[in-house]
C-alpha cells in the first residue's frame, strides 16, 4: 500500500454563483473529514451570504483580490497574502473587484455544507 495519494481529477463542486471549486482532498473527493483542500476561482462581482463555519479556514490568494467582511471590519487580501479565520467566526466572503480571484482554501475539519451555517440573503 502506498503512503501517499496524488489527486489528478479533483471533485468539481456544483455551484450556482459562478464560483469554481475544485476539491483536491476532503469529504467529496477522498472521504477525509479531517481536512479539505480546494482550488477556487471566484468571478468578478461574486459574493456569498454571511456564514459562521464550524471549521477553521485558511485562505491563500494566488491571483486577484478577495474581500472578507467581519462584524465591524473589512479586509482585502491580494496575491501572495493569506489569512486564517477561526471556526465560529461570522464572516462574509466576496470578490467585488473587476477581475477573478484565484485562491486555495484549506478547512480543518473538512468543509461540509452542514457545518458552514450560511445565513439567508
The 8 nearest C-alpha neighbors of each residue, nearest first, counted from 0:
[[1, 2, 3, 4, 5, 29, 6, 31],
 [2, 0, 3, 4, 5, 6, 29, 7],
 [1, 3, 0, 4, 5, 6, 29, 24],
 [4, 2, 1, 5, 0, 6, 24, 29],
 [3, 5, 6, 2, 1, 29, 24, 7],
 [6, 4, 7, 3, 23, 8, 24, 9],
 [5, 7, 8, 23, 9, 4, 24, 28],
 [6, 8, 9, 5, 23, 10, 4, 21],
 [9, 7, 6, 10, 23, 11, 21, 28],
 [10, 8, 23, 22, 21, 6, 7, 11],
 [9, 11, 22, 28, 21, 12, 8, 23],
 [12, 10, 21, 20, 9, 13, 22, 19],
 [11, 13, 20, 10, 14, 21, 22, 19],
 [14, 12, 11, 15, 20, 19, 18, 10],
 [15, 13, 16, 12, 18, 17, 19, 20],
 [14, 16, 17, 13, 18, 19, 12, 45],
 [15, 17, 18, 14, 45, 46, 47, 42],
 [18, 16, 15, 42, 19, 14, 41, 45],
 [17, 19, 41, 16, 40, 42, 20, 14],
 [20, 18, 40, 39, 17, 21, 41, 14],
 [19, 21, 39, 12, 11, 38, 22, 18],
 [22, 20, 11, 38, 37, 9, 10, 23],
 [21, 23, 37, 10, 9, 24, 36, 20],
 [24, 22, 9, 37, 36, 6, 21, 28],
 [25, 23, 35, 36, 28, 29, 22, 31],
 [26, 24, 35, 31, 29, 28, 109, 27],
 [25, 27, 30, 31, 32, 28, 29, 109],
 [28, 26, 25, 30, 29, 10, 22, 24],
 [29, 27, 10, 25, 24, 26, 30, 23],
 [28, 30, 31, 25, 24, 26, 27, 23],
 [31, 29, 26, 25, 27, 28, 32, 24],
 [32, 30, 25, 26, 29, 33, 34, 24],
 [31, 33, 109, 26, 34, 108, 25, 30],
 [34, 32, 108, 109, 31, 107, 35, 25],
 [35, 33, 109, 107, 108, 106, 25, 32],
 [34, 36, 25, 109, 24, 106, 105, 110],
 [37, 35, 105, 24, 23, 104, 22, 25],
 [38, 36, 22, 104, 21, 23, 103, 39],
 [37, 39, 103, 21, 102, 20, 22, 104],
 [40, 38, 20, 102, 19, 101, 103, 37],
 [39, 41, 101, 19, 100, 18, 42, 102],
 [40, 42, 18, 100, 99, 45, 101, 39],
 [43, 41, 99, 45, 18, 44, 17, 40],
 [44, 42, 99, 98, 97, 96, 45, 94],
 [43, 45, 95, 94, 96, 42, 46, 97],
 [46, 44, 94, 42, 43, 93, 41, 95],
 [47, 45, 93, 92, 94, 44, 48, 95],
 [46, 48, 92, 93, 91, 49, 45, 50],
 [49, 47, 120, 118, 91, 117, 50, 119],
 [48, 50, 91, 90, 118, 117, 47, 89],
 [49, 51, 117, 116, 89, 90, 118, 52],
 [50, 52, 89, 87, 88, 116, 115, 90],
 [53, 51, 115, 54, 87, 86, 116, 114],
 [52, 54, 86, 114, 87, 115, 51, 55],
 [55, 53, 86, 52, 107, 108, 106, 56],
 [56, 54, 86, 85, 107, 106, 84, 57],
 [57, 55, 106, 84, 105, 83, 54, 58],
 [56, 58, 83, 105, 104, 82, 106, 84],
 [59, 57, 104, 81, 82, 103, 105, 60],
 [58, 60, 81, 103, 102, 80, 61, 104],
 [59, 61, 102, 78, 79, 80, 62, 77],
 [60, 62, 78, 102, 101, 79, 59, 63],
 [63, 61, 78, 101, 100, 60, 64, 102],
 [62, 64, 100, 78, 77, 99, 98, 101],
 [65, 63, 77, 100, 76, 78, 75, 62],
 [66, 64, 94, 76, 75, 93, 100, 67],
 [65, 67, 75, 93, 94, 74, 92, 76],
 [66, 68, 92, 74, 91, 73, 75, 69],
 [69, 67, 73, 91, 90, 72, 74, 66],
 [68, 70, 90, 72, 71, 89, 73, 67],
 [71, 69, 72, 68, 89, 90, 73, 91],
 [72, 70, 69, 73, 68, 74, 90, 89],
 [71, 73, 69, 68, 70, 74, 67, 90],
 [74, 72, 68, 67, 69, 75, 66, 71],
 [75, 73, 67, 66, 68, 76, 72, 69],
 [76, 74, 66, 65, 67, 64, 77, 73],
 [75, 77, 65, 64, 80, 66, 74, 78],
 [76, 78, 64, 80, 63, 60, 79, 75],
 [79, 77, 60, 62, 61, 80, 63, 64],
 [78, 80, 60, 61, 77, 81, 59, 62],
 [81, 79, 78, 60, 77, 76, 59, 82],
 [80, 82, 59, 58, 60, 79, 83, 76],
 [81, 83, 58, 57, 84, 59, 80, 56],
 [84, 82, 57, 56, 85, 58, 55, 81],
 [83, 85, 56, 55, 57, 82, 86, 88],
 [86, 84, 55, 88, 83, 87, 56, 54],
 [85, 87, 55, 54, 53, 88, 52, 84],
 [86, 88, 51, 53, 52, 89, 85, 54],
 [89, 87, 51, 86, 85, 90, 52, 84],
 [88, 90, 51, 50, 69, 87, 49, 70],
 [91, 89, 69, 49, 68, 50, 88, 51],
 [90, 92, 49, 68, 67, 48, 50, 47],
 [93, 91, 67, 47, 66, 46, 90, 68],
 [94, 92, 46, 66, 45, 95, 65, 47],
 [93, 95, 65, 45, 96, 44, 43, 66],
 [96, 94, 44, 93, 43, 45, 97, 46],
 [95, 97, 94, 43, 98, 44, 64, 99],
 [98, 96, 43, 95, 99, 44, 94, 42],
 [97, 99, 43, 96, 63, 100, 42, 64],
 [100, 98, 42, 43, 41, 63, 101, 40],
 [99, 101, 63, 41, 64, 40, 62, 65],
 [102, 100, 40, 62, 61, 39, 60, 63],
 [101, 103, 60, 61, 39, 59, 38, 40],
 [102, 104, 38, 59, 58, 37, 39, 60],
 [105, 103, 58, 37, 57, 36, 102, 106],
 [104, 106, 36, 57, 35, 56, 58, 37],
 [105, 107, 56, 109, 35, 34, 55, 108],
 [108, 106, 34, 109, 55, 54, 33, 56],
 [107, 109, 33, 34, 54, 106, 32, 110],
 [108, 110, 34, 35, 32, 107, 106, 33],
 [111, 109, 106, 35, 108, 112, 25, 54],
 [110, 112, 113, 114, 109, 115, 26, 32],
 [113, 111, 115, 114, 110, 116, 117, 52],
 [112, 114, 111, 115, 116, 110, 53, 52],
 [113, 115, 111, 53, 112, 116, 52, 110],
 [114, 116, 52, 112, 117, 113, 51, 53],
 [117, 115, 50, 51, 114, 52, 118, 113],
 [118, 116, 50, 115, 49, 48, 119, 51],
 [117, 119, 49, 50, 48, 120, 116, 51],
 [120, 118, 117, 48, 49, 50, 116, 47],
 [119, 48, 118, 49, 47, 117, 50, 46]]
